[in-house]
Amino acid sequence: MKKLSGKKWTLGLLVVVMTWVLAACGGGANDSKEAAANATAASEGAESKEPILIGMSTEATGDNAMNSVNLYQGVQVAVDQVNAKGGIDGRLVELVVRDTEQNPTRGISIIRDFSQKEKVLAAIGGFHSTVMLAQSPIIMEEKFPFMVATSNVPASVESGMPWTFGVRMNANITAEYAVKFIKEHFKTTNIAVLHENGGYGKGAAAAMTKVLEAEGLKPVAVESFDNAKDKDMTAQVNRAKEAGAEVIYLFGQGAANGYVLQAMDKLGWKVPIVGENGMANKGAQEVGKELAEGTYAIQTANFNVDQTREAAKVFLADFTAKFGHIPTTFASAAQGYDGAMMLFQAIEKAGLSGDLAKDREAIKNTLETDLGTYSGVIKDWEQAFTPENHDAVDVNSYLMCVWKDGKLVISDKQ
């Protein structure tokens, strides 16, 4: 990935979008030509002004690349939509995309560069939790708004406040949702946690332990694995089985979860599995194959079903038109899009003075207290954030999804 720019590309996008919209509404040839001309004029006007630079810290390489790319793609759709309307206050939005390579040290350097060299107004990203945990305190030091769109670890947002904002599934809230779901539908609290040994998995294990302890309980087993290297999970799975687990809370990424399924099959053991983004990753289904059937993945959106929300319909149409397929990890794309749109709404509402430090402060304050209503892909928000709470996604934002016939669909159990 690289810095995204190009006047010809932006101009062409505006013309195509406006022509398509009018055609869909039944406009005639003259109407389409007029709209295209208007789009061209708007683009030329916006191009004459300095773009609004938004940083994007992501993982284009490594075992998290597929999910992270979905995050990037969701953000890019938001950028396209805003620019198709002439940008913000007549200025186009331009992404400055940087690959952390899943390296915390590089992630910190990217944050410093965003603030001091690139002089971005704000940023979005945060897929790889281990990297995000390193970045958050630096974001607080550098003082620019950062939208954490996926990292589940509570500290990913908390350690960067007041400058970090989350449109992600907070591990604490996810664990609360999961325990309620497991108790209601599987009638047990004998839960074993199997997790990858990075920030993502450790955050999930700590959160599940905390939620169970609040009820005077504890996981029957907590087992970890190296997501990139371990392929034989027999030992971890066998210990969970012997501990009396009746449900597995599984937090690996993609293929690693498939290896857990293989180990369970090898031991002739089948109990319900509940996961999150890692279980939604197609790698789990590609490695586990038929063993993935009936496993659960907590998400904030699902694009394998007809969309009922207008914002979701438009998003899915634009995403598919641009990338030729629906998102492969639903939550990453939806959260990236909604997070970006909230950020753009705050920028527009705050207004820009040209003083970078003052503008960053104004955007942060607007996000906290004056963002106002936002209707997104995930849900409707009256005021997504407060000074005390920088997490927009709550327990009512979740969808329980299940693998069925090779597709992740919304479960009948919610």
N, C-alpha and C positions, 0 to 999 in steps of 0.2 A: 504494500500500500504506500501511497505517496500523497503529497499535498495535492488537493484537488482544486483545479482552477481551469481556466480556458474560456475566453469570451465566446468563441464559436460554439462550444459545447453548451454553454448556458443559454445562448440565444436560440439555438436549435431546439433545446428542451422546451423553452417557453412557447415557441411557435407550435410545436407538436402537441403540447398539452392543451393549449387554447383551442386549436383546431379540433382535437378529439372531443373536448368537452362540448363544443357547439354542435358538432355532428351528432353526439349522443342525445342532445336536447332537441334535435330536429331542425337546427338552423340551416339556412340555404347556403349556397356557394358564396354569395355576396357577404352574408353574415360571417362566414368562416374567414373570408379574406380580410374583412374589416377587423375581426378579432385578432387575427394573426398580425395585422399591421399594428394594432394597439399593443399587443404583446411585445412586438419588436421595439416599439417606441419606449415602452416601460423598461425593457431590458437595457436599451441604449442609455436611458436616463440613469438607471441604477449602475450601469457599468462605468459611468463617468465619475462615480463617487467611490471612495475607498471601501473595500469590502469589510464586513464584520467577521473577524477571525475567531473561530471556535475550535479549540483543541479537541482531539479525539485520541485518547490513550487506549490502545487495544492490543490483542494478541493475534497477530497474523500468522505466526508460526508456533509449532508445538502441539501438544495433545489437546489443547483447548481451542485450537484455531477454528473449528467448524462452528461451535457455539458463539465464539467471539465475532466471527464474520457476520453471523445473524444480527448481533448487536449493532455492528457497523452499518449493515444494510438498512436496519430500521431507522437509524439516525439519518442515513443518506436520503431515504424517502421523505423524512421530515424537512430536510434542507431543500430538496427539490420542490416540495409543495410551497414552502415559504418563498423561494426564489421565483416560482411561477407566478406568484402574485405581486412581484416587484420587490421582494425582499422586505426588510424592516426599515421603515422610514426612508424608503428609496435606496437602500444599500443592500446588496446581495450578501448572503451568508456564505462563507467559504470555510470548509473544514481543513484543519491542519492535522493530518493523521500520522501517528507515530506508533510503531510496533515495539512493545516492551520486551518481546521475545521471552516472556514469562520470567524475566530477570528483575528482581526487586531493585538492584542497584541502577539498572538502566531505567526502570520506572521512575526512580527519584530524579535522575538526570532529565528525563522528559518533562517532569513537572517544573523543574528549574528553568528549562529552556522555554516552555510555554509562557511562563511568567516574565522572564527577563529578556530572552532573545526574540522569541516569536511574538511576544506581547499580545497573546490572545486575550479576548474579553472574558471568556469563561471556557469551561471544558466539560467533556462527558466521557464516560468509559467505565473502567473498573470491573472487567470480567474476572480476571484471575485474582482471587482473594489474597494470596500471599503477596502479590505485587501491590494490590490496593492498600493493604495494611501498612506497607512501607511508604506509600505515597500520601496517605491522608494527613499525617502530621506535617508534611512538607507543604501541602496545599494550605493548611492553616497558617504556616509561616509566610507563605507567598501571598496569601489573601486574595484569592480569586475564586468565584463560584465554580464548583465542580459537581456534576450530576453523576452519582454512582448508580449505574443502571442494572447491575447484576450481582456484584459481590455480596454474598449472603451474611458475612460475619458482621455482627452489630458494630464492632469497633471500626469497620470500614467507613462508616459515617460518623460515629460518635467521636473518634479521635481526630477528626478534621473539622468539627463544628467550631464556629458557626458557618464555615465555608463549604462544607460538604452536605449534599442533599441526596436522599435515596429514593429512587423509583425501582426498588429491587425487593426480593423476598427476604426479609430479615429472618435469620435463622431462628431467633427466639419465637417470633410469631408463627413461623412455619411449623416449629415443633409443637406449639400449642394446638394448631390446626390438626396436625397429624395425630396427636394423642387423642383428641376428641373423635376424629374419624375412626381410629383403630378401636377405641372403646365401643363406639356405637355400632360398627359394622363387623368387627371380629371378636368382640366381647372378651378382650384380654388386655393386660398391661405388661405381659411378658415379652418385652421388646429387646432385641439385640441390635446394637448399632455397628454396622460395618462401614468404614469410611476411608477415603484416601488420606494420606498423611500430610497434606498441605492445608492451607488456610480454609479452603472450602469445606473439607471433610471434618477438620478439627472443630470448626465453628458449629457444624451441625451436631457433632457428638456432644459438645459442651452444652448446646441449647437443649437437646433432648434430655440430657442428664439433669439440667436445671429444672425443666418442666416436671419431670418425674419426681424429683426430690421435693418439689413444692406439694406433692400429693403423698409424701411419705414413702416413695418408691424409688427404685433405681433400675437402670438397664440390667438385664440378666447377663449381658456380655457386651464389651466394647472392643472391637477388633479393627486394626488398621492395615493398610497395604500401600505399596508404592504404585500410584496410578499408571506411571509410564513403564514400569519394569515388571511388576508381578503379573504372572499369567496363571499360576496355579494357586488358587485360593482355598484349597482343600483344608488346610490346617485351621485357617480362620473360621471357615464355615462349620467345621466339625466341632470347634469349641463352642460356637453359638448353639449348635444343635444339642450338645451335651449339657449346656446350661439351661435347657428347657425353653428356648425361644419359641414363641408362637407367631411372631411377626419380625421381619427384618426391616430396619430403617437403613436404607442403603444410599450412601453418598460417595460414589465414585464418579468418574467422568467417562461416559460412553462405553467403550470396549471393556474397560475394567469391570463394569457391572455385568457385562456378558460373561466374563470369566467366573464371577461369583455364581451366576446361574448354572454354568457348567459344573462347578464344584458341588452345588446342591444336587444336581442331577446325578452326578457320580456317586454321591452318598445316599441316593434314593430318598431325599428329603425335600418336601414341598410345603412351604408355608407362605402366607402373603408377603409381598415385598412392596414397600412404599418408599419412593424417592422423590427427587425434585428435578432440576434441570439436567443432571447427569443421567437420569433414567429417561428423560425425553430425548436425549441425544440418540440419533439413529445407530450409533456404534453399539449400544446395548442390544438393540434388536438384530443388528447384523452379525454380532458374535454369538449372542444367545439364541438367535433364530426362534424356533417354535417355543423355546423355554421362556422367552420374553412375554408370551401370550398371557394376559391377565395381570401383568405387573403394573403398578400404579406410579404415576408421575404428577406431582403437584405443579401446576402452572398458573399463570395469570391470564392466559388467552389460549384459544385453540382454533386453528385455521383449517382443520379438516372437516369442519361443519359449516353450515350456512350461518353467516354473521347476522346478528340482530341489531347491533349498534351501528349507526350510520358512519361514525368515525372509523370503525373497524372495516366496514364495507369499502370505503374509499381507500383506506390504507392497504387492504389486501389487493384491490384492483391495481393500485399504483405499484406496489411491491412486485406483483406478478408480471406486470407489463415491463418493468425495468430489469428484473433478474431472471425471468422466464420460469419461475417456480414459486411455490408458496414458501414461507419460512420453514427451515428444517428444525429449528428450536424455537417454539412459539414465544415463550416468555422473554427470551433475549431480544427478539425483534420488537415485540410489543412494548417492552420496558424502555428499550432504546428510543423508540419513536415517541412515546409519551413523555419520557424524560427530556428529550430534545425540544418537543413542542412547548412544554412548561417553561423551559429555559428561554425560548424565543418569545413567549408571551410575556415573561418577566422583563426581557430586554426592551420590548416595545412599550410596555407600560411604564417602565422606569424612565425611559428617554435617555438619550446619550448626549453628554456635554462635550466629549472630546478629551476630557481628563480621565485617563485610564483608571487610576486608583479610585477616583470618585465614582466613576461609572460601575466599577466592580462592586463597590460598597452599595450603591443604589440598587443593583440587581439582586444582591444578597438580601437586602432589606425588603425588597418587593416580594421575593420568593417566600420569605418568612411571614410577612404580615399583609401583603396586598396583592397577591397573585390573582385572587378572585376565582370565579368558576372556570373550570376546564372540563370539557367533555372529550374523553380520550378513547383509545382502543380498549383499555382495560375496564374503565368505569367513569362515572361522573364525579368530579371533586368540587366541593364548595370552596374550600381553602386547603390545598394539599399539605401545607406545612405550617408550623407555628415556631416561635423562637425556641420552644422546649422540645418539639418533635419534628425532626427532619426526615422522617420516613413517611412517604405518601401511601405505600402499599400496606393495607391492614388485613386482618383475617377475613374480612368480607370481600377482599379482592381475589381470593383464590378459587381455582377450579381444580377438582380432582379429575385427572385424565387416566386412561387405561389403554394398554396396547391390545388391539383387537384386529386380527387378520392383517397384521403387518402395518397397521396405522394407529397413531395415537389419537384417540377420540375421547369425548367427554364421558366420564363414567356415569352410570345410573345412580351410583352411590356418591353422595355429596356431604 
